[in-house]
């Protein structure tokens, strides 16, 4: 093929190959220059070609030794020259992205020459048989067929026009943007070396929403975007995500982890002011107040993610507030008194029972004595006498009036102490002591900041 088609076709083939490797051939003038030179370099074996005229001594030497479309149009030249180019580039810049562009551009020349009638001997010098495509010579291009060359050049230009987004974004980014789902954003996020900007279209209920923001975190269930200085969560559970289009920005973001030990609220406010907080986990032994998303809450521990408007507030002085109010008085009974009263009642009941049993026994003894005196015969007297002896031998339970008296005394003492204690409490409530300001809370934990550079 002629020079214009090698340049245009080389642009298409090199751009597509580089896109597969996430390289943008338009990223720098050097990559465009390498692509243009490498796509023409195999024709250095022809002294009348553009590159041959530029390097005529070398072109004549190669042509005289091997001829046209021989060694420079082989896989040996492709691999060896690419390896040499990579070594030179690595020694200069420490990396070799241009070597890939060189490889695809050089290969594009060989691929396009396969479409001509003559073909190229890819296995030269091991074999001189030409490689061609397609196999039917009627479908291949003759060197003097200007019409076919013109049509091919126009097709290459149209393809370059439509494939430019592919060249600039890379193959996989274009692929992920085509489908535009969370899954494809996850794939792009993990492969990217820079910060992604994601444009989204979603629907919350029946209300459509859209926007764009920097992607800070993404999973197959949700994405965290930094949009207009605030974090937005796009969640599949709460909205319908219609389209998510990732774009590389060339910027980066880093996480900065900071440990906090016994820091005051004022110092924390200075620390988090105008900062992007990826995660915060702080706690204190004393309660503190947090202003977050327009709401104030009292907490002893705060553990949140992705905040931009966090403010710590000083706790309210609860002692001074209660001092200005009338505190109601509640009588506090001694819980031991009801227990002792119940025990006293049981003791009194038991003593009454034992006392009644004693009186009944004494009455029975007197009655038996009277019956013995009245008896007229000896057997009857003997029977009453035995009953009397049996009754006398029975020892009834004695009432414990001493325990009853001691319980009554103890209850009276506790009731007196209870009354005095409640009188003292009432007096204290009527004239409270001046309030003591509470100690300021000190927080400990860690904070993770997001910094975009």
Number of C-alpha atoms within 10 A of each C-alpha: 22 15 15 15 22 25 21 21 26 28 25 23 23 28 29 23 23 26 22 16 15 19 23 26 26 14 11 9 10 12 19 19 14 18 28 21 16 27 31 24 20 24 24 26 28 22 22 14 18 15 20 22 15 13 14 18 12 16 23 19 15 20 21 13 12 14 15 19 23 23 24 26 27 23 18 16 17 22 14 11 18 21 14 12 17 21 15 15 16 15 10 10 9 11 13 16 18 21 23 20 28 28 24 26 32 31 23 25 26 30 23 22 24 23 21 20 21 17 21 28 23 26 17 19 14 10 10 14 13 17 20 22 16 13 12 9 14 9 12 19 22 16 14 10 10 13 10 15 18 13 12 18 19 14 15 21 17 11 15 20 11 10 14 16 15 21 26 20 19 23 22 18 26 20 14 21 21 14 14 21 18 25 17 21 26 21 16 21 23 11 12 15 12 15 21 24 23 23 19 19 16 20 14 11 9 9 8 13 13 13 13 18 20 24 24 20 15 20 15 14 12 18 19 18 25 20 16 11 14 13 21 18 15 19 18 14 9 12 16 17 22 14 18 25 22 30 23 19 11 12 12 12 15 12 14 12 14 11 11 16 12 13 15 15 21 12 10 16 14 12 11 18 13 12 16 22 23 21 17 18 17 20 21 17 11 15 17 23 18 20 14 14 11 9 7 13 10 14 14 15 17 17 12 13 14 21 19 19 17 19 19 19 16 14 18 14 12 12 13 14 10 11 15 8 8 9 11 8 12 9 12 11 14 14 9 11 17 12 12 16 15 10 14 19 15 12 19 17 12 16 19 14 14 17 16 12 16 17 10 11 17 12 11 14 16 11 13 20 14 11 15 18 10 11 13 10 9 10 10 13 17 13 12 20 16 12 14 18 12 10 16 13 9 9 9 13 13 13 20 15 13 9 14 17 13 12 18 15 12 14 18 13 13 16 16 11 13 17 15 12 16 16 12 11 14 16 12 11 14 13 9 11 9 9 13 10 11 13 8 13 18 19 24 17 18 16 21 18 18 17 14 12 9
